[in-house]
Amino acid sequence: MEKLVEFIAQSLVEKPEAVRVTRRDESDRIIIELAVDPDDIGKVIGRQGRIAKAIRTVVKAASVKSDKKVVVDIL
């Protein structure tokens, strides 16, 4: 999942080297945290959060086989 989020984010931003993806495992879910350069945050979130919502939808679809819920947080 981390590689998927990283690939999508790097495709969207102007400074792909600044993209950082970390994973935290909790008892019932996996939290994937995405951090980008402050100048690129708008490109990852999109208008009214449409791109962020699309990223979360893709990750949710990719994690269907997993036992845990996957949450994407944009920092």
DAVEN-V434216 format. One line per field, one symbol per residue. burial: + if it has 16 or more other ideal C-beta (glycine too) atoms within 10 Angstrom, else -. A space follows every 10 residues. Layout:
burial: ???
This chain:
burial: +--+++-++- -++-----+- +--------+ -++++++--+ ---++----- ++--++--+- --+------+ ++-+-
